[in-house]
């Protein structure tokens, strides 16, 4: 099974070597790894270049963008800079972050899952962060959600969902659209991936409304957005976040932002969201 991996990297000199070392050490080697050096001002480029000289399956693409770390658009635009360099001979396409350390059997285990189930569209392990000298689960989302840091898609699923959306919410709408096209998703709790930087640590103030805008663009509607915003704000113990989420939703509606899904897909997504929320009440 051919794994193609694209890694967007912006100022990742403290972690990118560890990520590439863990991929080079895989029991099932990736067919190709493309690192997109996205406007880095540190030594990311030279570190990656050193790996390029050692491994023929690793390559480097240099790209220019802004220094702003806006979740969604920046990282996916960088992903496409790498994706454009690939041929179509892949079985699984991965978008990995540049601050992950994978266990040696990671790709091999994913391949087992994909080979076992032809309807499996997406698969991943779990992110762990270091706290008090121990690696603990980075418990930000439910366990049936694949984190944006380590996405792996079967080729047919990736094409069905229209690839990745350069917008906040890309790593949620991909799973919703996969469900719409009858693809299954799997998370393997035995695969512990070390996440060297906690999620969101480098997000700037300009991104605070984007979560709410994403809910609008995914056609959640007002009620589901309200419930989702309350839940997320409660989980993070911040009423300010709730206000930001709702402000973002209404801002998206006011400016009539382009949706990420069709009306029919939106109806499916709302039904799916309601079903999930009602199941939790049982």
C-alpha positions as CSV (number, residue, x, y, z in Angstrom):
1,X,0.0,0.0,0.0
2,X,1.5,3.3,-1.1
3,X,1.4,6.1,1.5
4,X,2.0,9.6,0.2
5,X,2.6,12.2,3.0
6,X,2.5,16.0,2.8
7,X,3.8,18.0,5.8
8,X,3.3,21.7,5.9
9,X,6.0,23.3,8.1
10,X,6.3,26.9,9.3
11,X,9.2,27.6,11.7
12,X,9.4,24.0,13.0
13,X,13.2,23.8,13.6
14,X,12.6,22.3,17.1
15,X,10.5,19.4,15.9
16,X,10.7,18.6,12.2
17,X,13.8,16.4,12.5
18,X,12.0,14.2,15.1
19,X,9.0,13.9,12.8
20,X,11.1,12.9,9.8
21,X,13.2,10.5,11.8
22,X,10.1,8.7,13.0
23,X,8.8,8.5,9.4
24,X,12.1,7.2,8.1
25,X,12.1,4.5,10.8
26,X,8.6,3.2,9.9
27,X,8.3,-0.6,9.5
28,X,6.2,0.2,6.4
29,X,8.1,3.0,4.6
30,X,6.1,5.8,3.0
31,X,6.4,5.9,-0.8
32,X,7.0,9.7,-0.6
33,X,7.2,12.5,1.9
34,X,6.9,16.1,0.8
35,X,7.7,18.8,3.4
36,X,6.4,22.2,2.4
37,X,8.6,24.8,4.0
38,X,5.9,27.5,4.4
39,X,7.7,30.9,4.8
40,X,9.9,29.7,7.6
41,X,12.4,32.2,9.0
42,X,14.3,29.7,11.2
43,X,16.4,26.7,10.1
44,X,13.5,24.5,9.0
45,X,14.7,24.5,5.4
46,X,18.3,23.4,6.1
47,X,17.1,20.7,8.5
48,X,14.8,19.2,6.0
49,X,17.4,19.5,3.2
50,X,19.7,17.3,5.3
51,X,17.0,14.6,5.3
52,X,16.4,15.1,1.6
53,X,20.1,14.3,1.0
54,X,19.8,11.1,3.1
55,X,16.5,9.7,1.9
56,X,15.3,9.5,-1.7
57,X,11.6,9.4,-0.6
58,X,11.8,12.8,1.2
59,X,11.6,16.0,-0.8
60,X,11.3,19.7,0.0
61,X,9.1,22.4,-1.5
62,X,9.7,26.1,-0.5
63,X,6.6,28.3,-0.4
64,X,5.9,31.9,0.5
65,X,2.9,33.0,2.6
66,X,2.2,35.3,5.5
67,X,3.6,35.0,9.0
68,X,0.1,34.9,10.4
69,X,-0.9,31.5,11.8
70,X,-4.6,31.4,10.7
71,X,-6.0,27.9,11.3
72,X,-7.3,26.3,8.2
73,X,-6.4,28.4,5.2
74,X,-2.7,28.8,5.7
75,X,-1.9,25.1,6.5
76,X,-4.2,23.7,3.7
77,X,-2.8,26.2,1.1
78,X,0.6,24.9,2.1
79,X,-0.6,21.3,1.8
80,X,-1.7,21.9,-1.8
81,X,1.8,23.3,-2.6
82,X,3.1,19.8,-1.8
83,X,0.1,17.9,-3.2
84,X,0.7,19.5,-6.6
85,X,4.1,17.8,-6.8
86,X,2.6,14.3,-6.4
87,X,1.5,11.8,-9.0
88,X,-1.7,9.9,-8.6
89,X,-0.2,6.5,-7.8
90,X,-1.0,6.7,-4.1
91,X,-3.4,4.5,-2.1
92,X,-3.5,6.7,1.0
93,X,-2.8,10.4,1.2
94,X,-1.7,11.9,4.5
95,X,-1.6,15.4,5.8
96,X,0.7,15.3,8.9
97,X,1.8,18.2,11.1
98,X,5.6,18.9,11.5
99,X,5.6,18.3,15.3
100,X,4.6,14.6,15.6
101,X,6.6,11.5,16.6
102,X,5.0,8.4,15.2
103,X,5.5,4.9,16.6
104,X,7.4,2.6,14.3
105,X,4.4,0.5,13.3
106,X,2.1,3.5,12.6
107,X,1.8,3.3,8.8
108,X,1.9,-0.5,8.8
109,X,-1.1,-0.6,11.2
110,X,-3.0,1.9,9.2
111,X,-2.4,-0.2,6.1
112,X,-3.8,-3.3,7.9
113,X,-6.9,-1.3,8.7
114,X,-7.4,0.0,5.2
115,X,-6.7,-3.5,3.6
116,X,-9.2,-5.2,6.0
117,X,-12.1,-2.8,5.3
118,X,-12.6,-1.5,1.7
119,X,-15.2,1.0,3.1
120,X,-12.7,2.6,5.5
121,X,-12.1,6.1,4.2
122,X,-10.0,7.7,7.0
123,X,-7.9,6.3,9.9
124,X,-5.5,7.5,12.5
125,X,-4.1,7.1,16.0
126,X,-4.3,9.5,18.9
127,X,-2.2,12.5,19.9
128,X,-0.4,12.5,23.2
129,X,1.2,15.5,24.9
130,X,3.9,15.7,27.6
131,X,2.6,16.7,31.0
132,X,4.7,16.4,34.2
133,X,7.2,14.1,32.5
134,X,4.5,11.8,31.2
135,X,2.8,11.4,27.9
136,X,-1.0,11.8,28.3
137,X,-3.9,11.8,25.8
138,X,-4.5,15.3,24.3
139,X,-8.2,15.2,25.2
140,X,-9.6,18.0,23.0
141,X,-12.3,16.1,21.1
142,X,-14.3,12.9,21.1
143,X,-12.5,9.7,20.4
144,X,-14.2,9.1,17.1
145,X,-12.8,12.2,15.6
146,X,-9.5,12.3,13.7
147,X,-7.3,15.2,14.7
148,X,-6.2,17.6,11.9
149,X,-2.6,16.9,12.9
150,X,-2.6,13.4,11.5
151,X,-5.1,12.8,8.7
152,X,-4.9,9.8,6.5
153,X,-7.4,9.3,3.6
154,X,-8.0,6.4,1.2
155,X,-7.6,7.9,-2.3
156,X,-11.2,7.3,-3.3
157,X,-12.5,8.9,-0.1
158,X,-10.2,11.9,-0.5
159,X,-11.5,12.5,-4.1
160,X,-15.1,12.0,-3.1
161,X,-15.0,14.7,-0.4
162,X,-13.5,17.2,-2.8
163,X,-10.1,16.9,-1.1
164,X,-9.3,19.5,1.7
165,X,-11.1,22.8,2.1
166,X,-8.8,25.8,2.8
167,X,-10.9,27.0,5.7
168,X,-11.2,26.7,9.4
169,X,-13.3,23.6,9.9
170,X,-11.6,21.6,7.2
171,X,-10.8,18.8,9.7
172,X,-14.4,18.5,10.6
173,X,-16.2,18.9,7.3
174,X,-13.9,16.2,5.8
175,X,-15.4,13.6,8.2
176,X,-18.9,14.9,7.7
177,X,-18.6,14.6,3.9
178,X,-16.9,11.2,4.2
179,X,-20.0,10.1,6.1
180,X,-22.2,11.6,3.4
181,X,-20.5,9.5,0.8
182,X,-20.8,6.4,3.0
183,X,-17.1,6.1,4.0
184,X,-16.2,4.8,7.4
185,X,-13.7,6.3,9.9
186,X,-11.5,4.5,12.4
187,X,-9.4,5.7,15.3
188,X,-6.9,3.2,16.8
189,X,-6.3,3.7,20.5
190,X,-3.1,1.5,20.3
191,X,-1.3,4.0,18.1
192,X,0.1,6.7,20.4
193,X,1.5,9.7,18.5
194,X,3.6,12.2,20.5
195,X,2.4,15.8,19.8
196,X,5.3,18.1,20.6
197,X,3.2,21.3,20.5
198,X,-0.3,21.5,22.1
199,X,-3.0,22.4,19.5
200,X,-3.7,26.1,19.1
201,X,-0.7,27.3,20.9
202,X,0.3,29.5,18.0
203,X,-3.1,30.7,16.9
204,X,-3.4,34.5,16.9
205,X,-6.2,36.8,17.9
206,X,-7.5,37.2,14.4
207,X,-8.5,33.5,14.4
208,X,-11.0,33.8,17.4
209,X,-14.1,34.2,15.2
210,X,-13.2,31.6,12.7
211,X,-14.7,28.7,14.6
212,X,-18.1,30.3,14.5
213,X,-17.7,31.2,10.8
214,X,-16.8,27.6,10.1
215,X,-20.1,26.4,11.8
216,X,-21.9,28.8,9.5
217,X,-20.0,27.6,6.4
218,X,-20.7,24.0,7.3
219,X,-24.5,24.9,7.4
220,X,-25.0,23.9,11.0
221,X,-27.8,26.4,11.4
222,X,-28.4,28.6,14.5
223,X,-29.5,25.9,17.0
224,X,-26.7,23.4,16.4
225,X,-24.2,26.3,16.4
226,X,-25.6,27.5,19.7
227,X,-25.3,24.1,21.3
228,X,-21.9,23.4,19.9
229,X,-20.6,26.8,21.0
230,X,-21.9,26.3,24.5
231,X,-20.3,22.9,24.7
232,X,-16.9,24.0,23.4
233,X,-16.9,27.1,25.7
234,X,-17.9,25.0,28.7
235,X,-15.2,22.5,27.9
236,X,-12.6,25.3,27.8
237,X,-14.3,27.1,30.8
238,X,-14.6,30.4,28.9
239,X,-17.7,32.4,28.3
240,X,-15.6,34.7,26.1
241,X,-15.1,31.8,23.7
242,X,-18.9,31.3,23.4
243,X,-19.3,35.0,22.5
244,X,-16.5,34.7,19.9
245,X,-18.1,31.6,18.3
246,X,-21.5,33.1,18.1
247,X,-20.1,36.4,16.8
248,X,-18.2,34.5,14.1
249,X,-21.4,32.6,13.1
250,X,-23.4,35.8,12.8
251,X,-20.5,37.5,11.0
252,X,-20.5,34.7,8.5
253,X,-24.2,35.0,8.0
254,X,-24.0,38.8,7.6
255,X,-21.3,38.7,5.0
256,X,-22.9,35.7,3.2
257,X,-19.7,33.7,3.3
258,X,-19.3,30.9,0.8
259,X,-20.5,27.5,2.3
260,X,-18.2,24.5,2.4
261,X,-21.0,22.1,1.5
262,X,-24.1,22.0,-0.7
263,X,-27.6,22.5,0.6
264,X,-28.2,18.7,0.4
265,X,-25.0,18.0,2.2
266,X,-25.9,20.6,4.8
267,X,-29.2,18.8,5.5
268,X,-27.3,15.5,5.9
269,X,-24.8,17.2,8.3
270,X,-27.6,18.7,10.5
271,X,-29.4,15.3,10.7
272,X,-26.1,13.7,11.6
273,X,-25.3,16.3,14.3
274,X,-28.8,16.0,15.8
275,X,-28.5,12.2,15.8
276,X,-25.2,12.4,17.6
277,X,-26.4,14.8,20.3
278,X,-29.6,12.9,20.9
279,X,-27.7,9.6,21.3
280,X,-25.6,11.2,24.1
281,X,-28.8,12.0,26.0
282,X,-29.9,8.3,26.0
